[in-house]
């Protein structure tokens, strides 16, 4: 009698694995729960080939996303500086603050690239001048941009 059975999951199972993972489980668990529920299939050479092809496609997709993020980083670096106009009071102090949404809108206007405002990190901006901000384009790719805060 087999001690363990290899099963390819077709759905994610908590504490066992994600969809497409090859896992070893007890034969009774596979026979009585995973296979009848449609959660997994016994690992055959054909299914293992399909899993390998799926993982290869996923790796290619992730690589393409990273390359696209690198290209966007280069595009932001070539532009160099983004200008944000704010109402100015006494002593070059601005009213309010520069928000990440305003930076995202400035990038959108200049490059036609949509940037998620939650990935933008700004320093404390309270006066006109030049500031450095970081933009997270991908989990592994961040770009540094220069922001000019100018009076209206």
Helices and strands as residue ranges (DSSP letters): E 5-9, E 22-25, H 27-29, I 30-34, E 40-42, H 45-79, E 81-86, G 90-92, H 100-111, G 117-119, E 120-121, E 129-138, E 141-151
